[in-house]
């Protein structure tokens, strides 16, 4: 699934047309709600309401500065109070504060423990080297939303898998003015992905080409996710002249634009 995450920055660049966002292949959005113990995103409720009305899955996230369990619990209470009463598919903690010091696993676990029952899915967002510097294996009980750009696959350190990968911060999405974070979400949300085609087609990639998460992105040649290396691949699906190629039959891979392969 293709998701985006937004905050007031996108709203301040121009009004978001959520119907156009959905039509561009976006299936879900993580919306910034709170930060620390005092800051709230003034566009949060509007974004949640309008995204839900357009038919998107919707989640909320909190940006943390916490360096003690006590502060983490205060931040969690602040976040939960701000999102009270809303239908949310995901809640998440954004752990990336650049001035953080030391191992903060106990702090992160305290926050996550407070929000773990607020939605069906609870994610911990971070960067690879923030995780390396400030976390340990005790946090791997939480599903990982990892941010790692310009790579074929993200570095995970303590985790052995991720549920969401923020692969670019410079995405272009119809309905949003300016750039936006784009994510690949793997965990199940009902009715999210196209089934594979039922044949044994193979496709030869003659040179390194750009790989995309959706056929629409491949056709528009925007929001590159990875590089598909030369080789012969199984065809997982076809749409609008684009091809989803994969090394494992029956498992979705990357969408490519055949025009790039000439």
VEXDREN-2710 file (C-alpha; in Angstrom, 1 decimal):
% VEXDREN-2710
k/r/px/py/pz
1/UNK/0.0/0.0/0.0
2/UNK/1.1/3.5/-0.7
3/UNK/0.7/5.9/2.2
4/UNK/1.8/9.5/2.9
5/UNK/2.5/11.3/6.1
6/UNK/1.7/15.0/6.6
7/UNK/1.7/17.8/9.0
8/UNK/0.8/21.5/9.0
9/UNK/3.7/22.1/6.5
10/UNK/1.6/20.6/3.7
11/UNK/-1.5/22.6/4.6
12/UNK/0.4/25.8/4.8
13/UNK/1.7/25.2/1.2
14/UNK/-1.8/25.0/-0.1
15/UNK/-5.2/23.4/0.5
16/UNK/-5.1/19.6/0.2
17/UNK/-7.5/18.0/-2.2
18/UNK/-8.0/14.6/-0.7
19/UNK/-10.0/13.2/-3.5
20/UNK/-7.1/13.9/-5.9
21/UNK/-4.7/12.4/-3.3
22/UNK/-6.7/9.2/-3.3
23/UNK/-7.0/9.1/-7.1
24/UNK/-3.2/9.3/-7.2
25/UNK/-3.0/5.8/-5.6
26/UNK/-2.6/6.9/-2.0
27/UNK/-4.5/4.5/0.3
28/UNK/-3.6/5.9/3.7
29/UNK/-2.2/8.9/5.6
30/UNK/-0.4/9.4/8.9
31/UNK/-1.3/12.8/10.3
32/UNK/0.8/14.7/12.8
33/UNK/-1.2/15.4/15.9
34/UNK/1.1/16.6/18.7
35/UNK/4.7/17.3/19.8
36/UNK/6.2/17.3/23.3
37/UNK/3.7/18.2/26.0
38/UNK/2.2/21.5/24.7
39/UNK/2.3/21.7/20.9
40/UNK/-0.7/20.6/18.7
41/UNK/-1.0/20.7/14.9
42/UNK/-3.9/23.1/14.2
43/UNK/-4.8/21.3/11.0
44/UNK/-5.0/17.8/12.6
45/UNK/-8.7/17.5/13.0
46/UNK/-9.4/18.9/9.5
47/UNK/-6.9/16.5/7.9
48/UNK/-8.3/13.5/9.7
49/UNK/-11.9/14.4/8.8
50/UNK/-11.2/15.2/5.1
51/UNK/-8.9/12.2/4.5
52/UNK/-11.4/9.9/6.1
53/UNK/-14.2/11.4/3.9
54/UNK/-12.1/10.7/0.8
55/UNK/-11.9/7.1/1.8
56/UNK/-8.3/6.8/3.1
57/UNK/-7.1/4.9/6.0
58/UNK/-6.0/7.4/8.7
59/UNK/-3.4/7.3/11.5
60/UNK/-2.1/9.8/13.9
61/UNK/1.5/10.4/15.2
62/UNK/3.3/12.2/18.0
63/UNK/6.8/13.7/17.9
64/UNK/8.7/13.1/21.1
65/UNK/11.4/15.0/23.0
66/UNK/11.1/12.7/26.1
67/UNK/14.3/11.7/27.8
68/UNK/12.7/10.2/31.0
69/UNK/9.9/7.8/31.6
70/UNK/8.0/10.5/33.5
71/UNK/8.1/12.9/30.5
72/UNK/7.2/10.0/28.1
73/UNK/4.1/9.2/30.1
74/UNK/3.1/12.9/30.2
75/UNK/3.6/13.1/26.4
76/UNK/1.6/10.0/25.9
77/UNK/-1.3/11.3/28.0
78/UNK/-1.2/14.6/26.0
79/UNK/-1.3/12.7/22.7
80/UNK/-4.1/10.4/23.8
81/UNK/-6.2/13.3/25.0
82/UNK/-5.8/15.3/21.7
83/UNK/-6.9/12.3/19.6
84/UNK/-9.7/11.3/22.0
85/UNK/-12.9/10.1/20.3
86/UNK/-11.4/9.8/16.8
87/UNK/-11.5/6.7/14.7
88/UNK/-7.9/5.9/13.8
89/UNK/-6.4/2.9/12.1
90/UNK/-2.9/3.5/13.4
91/UNK/-1.2/5.5/16.2
92/UNK/2.5/6.1/16.1
93/UNK/5.4/7.6/18.0
94/UNK/7.9/9.6/16.0
95/UNK/11.4/9.1/17.7
96/UNK/14.0/11.1/15.9
97/UNK/14.9/14.1/18.0
98/UNK/18.4/15.1/16.8
99/UNK/19.6/16.3/20.3
100/UNK/18.6/13.0/22.0
101/UNK/21.3/11.5/24.2
102/UNK/22.0/7.9/25.4
103/UNK/19.9/4.8/25.3
104/UNK/16.2/5.8/25.4
105/UNK/14.6/2.4/25.0
106/UNK/13.0/2.5/28.5
107/UNK/11.6/5.9/27.6
108/UNK/10.2/4.7/24.2
109/UNK/8.7/1.6/25.7
110/UNK/7.0/3.7/28.4
111/UNK/5.3/5.8/25.7
112/UNK/4.4/2.9/23.5
113/UNK/3.0/1.0/26.4
114/UNK/0.6/3.8/27.1
115/UNK/-0.8/4.0/23.5
116/UNK/-0.7/0.3/22.5
117/UNK/-4.4/-0.2/22.9
118/UNK/-5.5/3.0/21.2
119/UNK/-5.7/1.5/17.7
120/UNK/-5.5/-1.8/15.9
121/UNK/-2.0/-1.0/14.8
122/UNK/0.7/0.8/16.7
123/UNK/4.0/1.8/15.0
124/UNK/7.3/3.1/16.2
125/UNK/8.8/5.5/13.6
126/UNK/12.6/6.2/13.5
127/UNK/15.7/6.4/11.4
128/UNK/18.3/3.6/11.2
129/UNK/21.1/5.5/12.9
130/UNK/18.8/7.1/15.5
131/UNK/17.8/3.6/16.4
132/UNK/21.4/2.4/16.5
133/UNK/22.5/5.3/18.8
134/UNK/19.5/5.4/21.1
135/UNK/17.6/2.1/21.1
136/UNK/18.2/-1.6/21.8
137/UNK/16.4/-4.9/21.1
138/UNK/13.8/-4.3/23.8
139/UNK/11.9/-2.0/21.4
140/UNK/11.5/-4.7/18.7
141/UNK/8.2/-5.7/20.3
142/UNK/6.8/-2.7/18.5
143/UNK/6.1/-2.7/14.8
144/UNK/8.7/-0.6/12.9
145/UNK/8.0/2.3/10.6
146/UNK/11.4/3.1/9.2
147/UNK/12.7/6.1/7.4
148/UNK/15.6/5.5/5.0
149/UNK/16.0/7.3/1.7
150/UNK/18.0/6.5/-1.5
151/UNK/18.4/2.8/-0.8
152/UNK/17.1/-0.4/-2.3
153/UNK/16.0/-1.6/1.1
154/UNK/16.1/0.0/4.5
155/UNK/18.6/-0.8/7.2
156/UNK/16.8/-2.2/10.3
157/UNK/19.5/-2.9/12.9
158/UNK/17.5/-4.5/15.8
159/UNK/14.4/-5.5/13.9
160/UNK/14.2/-8.3/11.3
161/UNK/11.3/-6.7/9.4
162/UNK/9.3/-3.5/9.0
163/UNK/5.7/-2.8/8.6
164/UNK/6.1/0.6/6.9
165/UNK/9.0/2.2/5.0
166/UNK/9.2/6.0/4.4
167/UNK/11.4/5.8/1.2
168/UNK/11.3/9.5/0.2
169/UNK/10.7/12.9/1.7
170/UNK/10.4/14.6/-1.7
171/UNK/7.4/12.8/-3.1
172/UNK/5.0/14.4/-5.5
173/UNK/1.3/13.6/-5.0
174/UNK/-1.6/15.1/-6.9
175/UNK/-3.7/17.2/-4.6
176/UNK/-0.8/18.3/-2.4
177/UNK/1.2/21.4/-3.1
178/UNK/4.9/20.8/-2.7
179/UNK/6.8/17.8/-1.5
180/UNK/5.5/15.1/0.9
181/UNK/6.8/11.9/2.6
182/UNK/5.8/8.7/0.8
183/UNK/5.7/5.3/2.4
184/UNK/5.4/1.7/1.5
185/UNK/3.1/-0.1/4.0
186/UNK/3.2/-3.9/4.1
187/UNK/0.8/-4.8/6.9
188/UNK/-2.7/-5.8/6.1
189/UNK/-5.5/-3.3/5.6
190/UNK/-8.5/-4.9/4.0
191/UNK/-8.8/-4.6/0.2
192/UNK/-5.5/-2.9/-0.3
193/UNK/-3.6/-4.6/-3.1
194/UNK/-4.2/-5.9/-6.6
195/UNK/-4.1/-9.7/-6.9
196/UNK/-1.4/-11.3/-9.0
197/UNK/-2.2/-12.2/-12.6
198/UNK/-2.6/-15.9/-13.1
199/UNK/0.0/-16.8/-15.6
200/UNK/3.7/-17.7/-15.9
201/UNK/4.9/-14.7/-17.8
202/UNK/8.5/-13.6/-17.4
203/UNK/10.0/-10.2/-18.2
204/UNK/13.6/-9.4/-19.0
205/UNK/15.0/-6.2/-17.6
206/UNK/17.9/-5.2/-19.9
207/UNK/19.4/-2.4/-17.8
208/UNK/19.0/-0.9/-14.4
209/UNK/15.6/0.9/-14.3
210/UNK/13.7/2.8/-11.6
211/UNK/11.2/0.8/-9.5
212/UNK/8.0/2.3/-8.1
213/UNK/5.5/1.2/-5.5
214/UNK/2.4/1.8/-7.7
215/UNK/1.7/1.6/-11.4
216/UNK/0.5/5.2/-11.4
217/UNK/3.9/6.3/-10.0
218/UNK/5.7/4.2/-12.6
219/UNK/3.7/5.8/-15.4
220/UNK/4.3/9.3/-14.1
221/UNK/7.9/8.4/-13.3
222/UNK/7.7/10.0/-9.8
223/UNK/8.4/8.9/-6.3
224/UNK/11.1/6.3/-7.2
225/UNK/11.3/3.7/-4.5
226/UNK/14.2/1.5/-5.7
227/UNK/16.4/0.4/-8.6
228/UNK/15.5/-2.8/-10.4
229/UNK/18.7/-4.5/-11.7
230/UNK/19.1/-6.3/-15.0
231/UNK/17.7/-9.8/-15.0
232/UNK/14.7/-12.0/-15.8
233/UNK/11.8/-11.6/-13.5
234/UNK/8.3/-13.1/-12.8
235/UNK/5.5/-10.8/-13.8
236/UNK/3.3/-10.2/-10.7
237/UNK/0.8/-7.8/-12.4
238/UNK/0.2/-5.4/-15.2
239/UNK/-1.7/-2.1/-15.2
240/UNK/-2.0/0.9/-17.5
241/UNK/1.0/-0.4/-19.6
242/UNK/3.2/-0.7/-16.5
243/UNK/4.6/-4.0/-15.2
244/UNK/5.1/-5.3/-11.7
245/UNK/8.2/-7.5/-11.7
246/UNK/9.4/-9.8/-8.9
247/UNK/12.0/-12.4/-8.1
248/UNK/9.5/-14.5/-6.2
249/UNK/6.4/-15.8/-8.1
250/UNK/3.2/-14.7/-6.5
251/UNK/4.9/-12.0/-4.3
252/UNK/4.5/-8.4/-5.3
253/UNK/7.7/-6.6/-6.4
254/UNK/8.3/-3.2/-8.0
255/UNK/6.4/-1.5/-10.8
256/UNK/8.5/-0.5/-13.8
257/UNK/7.8/1.6/-16.8
258/UNK/8.7/-0.5/-19.9
259/UNK/9.7/2.7/-21.7
260/UNK/12.7/2.8/-19.4
261/UNK/13.8/-0.6/-20.5
262/UNK/14.3/0.1/-24.2
END
